[in-house]
Amino acid sequence: MAFIEKTARRTRPWRVRWRCHKTDRIRSKSFAQRTEAEQFRTVAEAIERETAISGTFDAALAAYLQEIQILNGSARTVAVYRSCIGSLRGHIPAELFEITAEDIRRWRQAVAAGITANTLAHRMKVIKTFFTWCVERGLCRSNPMDGVKRPKRTKTVPRWPNTTEVRRILEQTRAKHPLWADLITVAATTGMRRKEILGIRRSDIDLERRRLRVADPKGHQERVVDISAVLFPVLERRRAAAQRIKTPWIFCNPNEPNKPYSISVYQRLCRWLKAEGYEHRMHGFRHWHASQLAANGASVSDIQAVLGHVSHAQTLHYIHSAADRRKALVSAVSATLQTTGTDGQGGLHIVPSK
């Protein structure tokens, strides 16, 4: 039977434990509030009462999405998985045991014409995860995706704002969209992710020591970032406003103070950035913050700690100042050469510039 326990963790202290009959393992999920844990416990108990999963594709997909919803909790993730895996319908047999790699190839050929290579690769990755789940539970003999090659993803050059653009964006939003200006200020001065910013609580802010606790980050590894002179008045004002309406969230809708703003706030901001001609999204401010740290002499380990990455390799993707320096060096080398005509033998005569 599923049960609730309270742990000593400062964030998500309420934990629900239950036994998954499919794997015969004890699973757990943590929540910030007891009411959320109690709602989840009813779902976990329903899963415990299940005895078996039918061998049909639709039944397996329903059980898989239910488990994803429990473990992830994101409605958007469930919707994306349902769309990706559900696109197999009409191209594969109804019984999981009858699905082969040839069925997957026919599906790939049918859908490849209308989507990009990156989208197709993502769908195939999601589908492979689903069939791996089926194999682990004895619903499939083998993973039919193992014999199907995914297309190569096309890599694009990452885009991030420069300092001039960051200042211009802040000037534009402060007058017309104060909320957007505050979100951009936090992102640019801390390098925090969008979910981390929207999840800031009053208790996470320590104005006396100028510290901001990132309490619910990606990977659930807490970290602390410093509050700069630019960020200080923003957090001070936001915390005072949250205290007046008695909400723990500093970024919340005044009409719904019991929960923070949804991701739709960021989506509207990204649409505005695109309409204004900027080629980056909100995540670009995180890249800009990392590049500024590197330009001012911060080590990769320091930047990794600030951004909350688990490896140096992730951090290196965010440090673009090195690329800027290489570009400047190439320009400097090119500037030292001048073409002054021919050398008498049909070639260019190149001499150093003074």
C-alpha positions in Angstrom: 0.0 0.0 0.0 1.3 3.5 -0.9 2.2 5.6 2.1 3.4 9.2 2.8 6.4 10.1 4.9 8.0 13.5 5.7 11.7 13.8 5.2 14.2 16.3 6.5 14.7 17.9 3.1 14.1 21.6 2.9 12.5 21.3 -0.6 9.9 18.7 -1.4 9.8 17.2 2.0 6.7 15.0 1.5 7.5 11.7 -0.1 5.2 9.0 -1.4 6.4 5.4 -1.6 4.7 2.6 -3.4 5.4 -0.8 -5.0 5.4 -1.1 -8.7 4.0 -4.5 -9.6 5.5 -4.4 -13.1 9.1 -4.3 -11.8 8.4 -5.4 -8.2 10.4 -2.4 -7.0 9.7 0.3 -4.4 9.3 3.6 -6.2 9.1 7.1 -4.6 8.2 10.6 -5.6 8.6 13.8 -3.5 6.4 16.8 -3.3 6.5 20.3 -1.8 3.1 20.1 -0.1 1.3 17.4 1.7 -1.9 18.0 -0.3 0.0 17.2 -3.5 1.4 14.0 -1.9 -2.1 12.9 -0.8 -3.5 13.4 -4.3 -0.7 11.4 -5.8 -1.1 8.6 -3.2 -4.5 7.7 -4.6 -3.0 7.3 -8.1 -0.1 5.2 -6.7 -2.6 2.9 -4.9 -4.5 2.5 -8.2 -1.3 1.4 -9.9 -0.6 -1.1 -7.1 -4.0 -2.7 -7.7 -3.2 -3.4 -11.3 -2.5 -7.0 -12.0 -1.4 -7.1 -15.6 -1.1 -5.1 -18.8 -2.7 -6.3 -22.0 -0.4 -7.2 -24.8 -2.0 -4.7 -27.2 -0.3 -1.5 -28.3 -3.1 0.8 -27.0 -3.2 -0.8 -23.5 0.6 -0.7 -23.2 0.7 3.0 -24.3 -1.9 3.9 -21.8 0.0 2.2 -18.9 3.3 3.8 -20.1 1.8 7.3 -20.2 0.3 6.8 -16.8 3.7 5.9 -15.3 5.3 8.8 -17.1 2.7 11.2 -15.6 3.4 9.8 -12.1 7.2 9.9 -12.3 7.5 13.2 -14.3 4.3 15.1 -13.4 4.4 17.2 -16.5 1.3 17.3 -18.6 3.3 18.7 -21.5 5.7 15.7 -21.5 2.8 13.3 -21.4 1.2 15.0 -24.4 4.4 15.0 -26.4 5.0 11.3 -25.7 1.3 10.5 -26.6 1.7 12.3 -29.9 5.0 10.7 -30.8 4.2 7.1 -29.9 0.6 7.4 -31.1 1.8 8.3 -34.6 2.6 4.6 -35.0 -1.1 3.7 -35.3 -2.0 2.5 -38.7 1.5 1.4 -39.5 2.0 -1.4 -37.0 0.0 -4.5 -35.8 -2.3 -4.2 -32.8 -0.3 -6.8 -30.8 3.1 -5.8 -29.5 4.6 -9.2 -30.1 3.9 -8.9 -33.8 5.7 -5.5 -34.3 8.9 -5.8 -36.3 11.7 -3.4 -37.4 10.1 -3.5 -40.9 6.9 -2.0 -39.5 8.9 0.8 -38.0 10.7 1.5 -41.3 7.4 1.8 -43.1 6.2 4.2 -40.4 9.4 6.2 -40.8 9.0 6.4 -44.6 5.4 7.6 -44.3 6.1 10.4 -41.8 9.5 11.5 -42.9 8.3 13.7 -45.7 6.4 16.2 -43.6 8.9 16.7 -40.7 12.5 17.7 -40.3 15.3 15.2 -39.5 15.6 16.6 -36.0 11.9 16.1 -35.3 12.0 12.5 -36.7 15.1 11.7 -34.6 13.3 12.9 -31.5 10.2 10.9 -32.2 12.2 7.8 -32.8 14.1 8.3 -29.5 10.8 8.6 -27.7 9.4 5.5 -29.4 12.5 3.5 -28.6 12.2 4.4 -24.9 8.6 3.1 -25.0 9.5 -0.2 -26.5 12.4 -0.6 -24.1 9.8 -0.2 -21.3 7.7 -2.9 -23.0 10.6 -5.3 -23.2 11.4 -4.8 -19.5 7.9 -5.8 -18.7 7.8 -8.8 -21.0 5.3 -7.3 -23.5 7.8 -7.5 -26.3 10.4 -10.1 -27.2 12.8 -7.5 -28.4 12.9 -3.8 -29.2 11.9 -3.3 -32.9 13.7 0.0 -32.9 17.1 -1.7 -32.5 17.2 -2.4 -36.2 16.2 1.0 -37.4 18.7 3.8 -37.8 17.8 7.3 -36.7 18.6 10.2 -38.9 21.5 12.5 -38.0 20.5 15.7 -36.3 21.5 18.8 -38.0 23.5 21.0 -35.7 23.0 24.7 -35.8 25.2 27.5 -34.4 23.9 28.5 -31.0 22.6 32.1 -30.8 22.9 34.3 -27.8 22.5 38.0 -27.2 25.5 40.4 -26.9 25.8 43.0 -24.1 24.3 45.7 -26.3 21.2 43.6 -27.1 20.7 42.7 -23.4 20.7 46.4 -22.4 18.4 47.3 -25.3 15.9 44.6 -24.4 15.9 45.6 -20.7 15.2 49.2 -21.7 12.3 48.2 -24.0 10.7 45.9 -21.5 11.0 48.1 -18.4 8.6 50.7 -19.7 6.0 48.4 -21.4 6.4 45.0 -19.7 7.8 45.3 -16.1 7.3 41.5 -15.5 9.3 40.6 -18.5 12.0 43.0 -17.5 12.2 41.4 -14.1 12.4 37.9 -15.6 15.1 38.9 -18.0 17.1 40.6 -15.2 17.0 37.4 -13.1 18.0 35.3 -16.1 20.9 37.6 -17.2 22.4 38.2 -13.7 22.1 34.6 -12.4 22.0 32.3 -15.4 19.0 30.4 -13.9 16.7 28.3 -16.0 13.1 29.4 -16.6 11.6 26.8 -14.3 14.0 27.8 -11.6 13.1 31.5 -12.0 9.4 30.9 -11.9 9.9 28.7 -8.8 11.6 31.3 -6.6 10.0 31.7 -3.2 10.3 34.4 -0.7 12.1 32.0 1.6 14.8 31.5 -1.0 15.9 35.1 -0.9 18.5 36.3 1.6 18.9 40.0 1.0 21.2 40.5 4.0 23.8 38.1 2.8 22.8 38.8 -0.9 22.3 35.1 -1.6 19.6 33.4 -3.7 18.9 29.7 -3.2 17.9 27.7 -6.2 15.7 25.3 -4.4 14.1 23.2 -7.2 16.6 23.0 -10.0 17.0 20.5 -12.8 18.4 17.3 -11.4 17.2 18.3 -7.9 20.7 19.5 -6.8 20.3 22.7 -4.8 22.8 25.6 -5.3 23.2 29.2 -4.2 23.8 32.2 -6.5 24.9 35.7 -5.5 22.6 38.6 -5.7 24.2 41.4 -7.7 23.5 45.1 -7.3 21.3 45.1 -10.4 19.3 42.2 -9.2 18.9 43.3 -5.6 16.1 46.0 -6.1 14.2 43.6 -8.3 14.1 40.8 -5.7 13.5 43.3 -2.9 10.5 44.7 -4.7 9.1 41.3 -5.8 9.5 39.8 -2.3 7.7 42.8 -0.7 4.8 42.5 -3.3 4.5 38.8 -2.6 4.4 39.4 1.1 1.5 41.9 0.7 -0.7 39.4 -1.1 0.5 36.5 1.2 2.0 34.2 -1.4 5.2 32.3 -1.2 6.0 32.9 -4.9 7.6 36.1 -6.1 6.5 35.6 -9.7 2.8 34.8 -9.4 -0.4 36.0 -11.0 -2.1 38.4 -8.4 -5.4 36.8 -9.4 -4.0 33.3 -8.6 -1.5 33.9 -5.7 -1.4 30.2 -4.7 0.7 29.1 -7.6 3.5 30.7 -9.7 3.2 31.9 -13.3 3.0 29.1 -15.9 5.4 28.7 -18.7 3.0 30.6 -21.0 4.6 33.8 -19.6 7.9 32.8 -21.2 6.2 31.8 -24.4 4.7 35.3 -24.8 8.0 36.8 -24.0 9.8 34.6 -26.6 7.1 35.6 -29.2 7.8 39.3 -28.4 11.6 38.8 -28.8 11.0 37.2 -32.2 8.7 40.0 -33.3 11.3 42.6 -32.3 13.9 40.9 -34.5 16.0 39.2 -31.9 17.4 35.8 -33.0 17.5 34.1 -29.6 15.1 33.0 -26.9 15.1 33.4 -23.1 17.6 30.6 -22.8 20.1 32.8 -24.6 20.4 35.0 -21.5 21.8 31.9 -19.6 24.4 31.6 -22.4 25.2 35.3 -22.1 25.7 35.0 -18.4 28.1 32.1 -18.8 30.1 33.9 -21.4 30.4 37.0 -19.2 31.7 34.9 -16.4 34.3 33.4 -18.7 35.3 36.7 -20.1 36.0 38.0 -16.6 38.3 35.1 -15.7 36.0 32.6 -14.1 37.1 28.9 -14.4 35.0 26.2 -16.0 34.4 24.7 -12.5 33.1 28.1 -11.2 30.8 28.5 -14.2 29.6 24.9 -13.8 28.7 25.6 -10.1 26.8 28.8 -11.0 24.8 27.2 -13.8 24.2 23.9 -11.9 25.6 21.6 -14.5 26.7 18.0 -13.7 29.7 18.0 -16.0 32.3 20.2 -17.5 31.2 19.1 -21.0 27.8 20.7 -20.5 29.3 24.0 -19.3 31.6 24.2 -22.3 28.6 24.5 -24.6 27.6 27.7 -22.8 31.0 29.4 -22.9 31.1 31.4 -26.1 33.7 34.0 -25.2 36.4 31.6 -26.4 34.8 31.6 -29.9 34.6 35.4 -29.9 38.3 35.5 -29.0 39.2 33.1 -31.8 37.2 35.2 -34.3 39.0 38.3 -33.1 42.4 36.6 -33.5 41.5 35.5 -37.1 40.4 39.1 -37.9 43.6 40.4 -36.4 45.7 38.1 -38.6 43.8 39.0 -41.7 44.2 42.7 -40.9 48.0 42.4 -41.0 47.9 41.4 -44.6 47.2 43.6 -47.6 46.9 42.8 -51.2 49.0 45.3 -53.2 48.8 43.8 -56.7 50.7 41.0 -58.4 54.2 39.8 -57.8 55.1 39.7 -61.5 54.3 36.0 -61.8 50.6 36.2 -61.8 50.2 35.8 -58.0 49.1 38.2 -55.3 51.8 40.1 -53.6 50.9 40.2 -49.8 52.8 42.4 -47.4 52.3 43.0 -43.7 50.4 46.1 -42.8 52.0 48.8 -40.6 
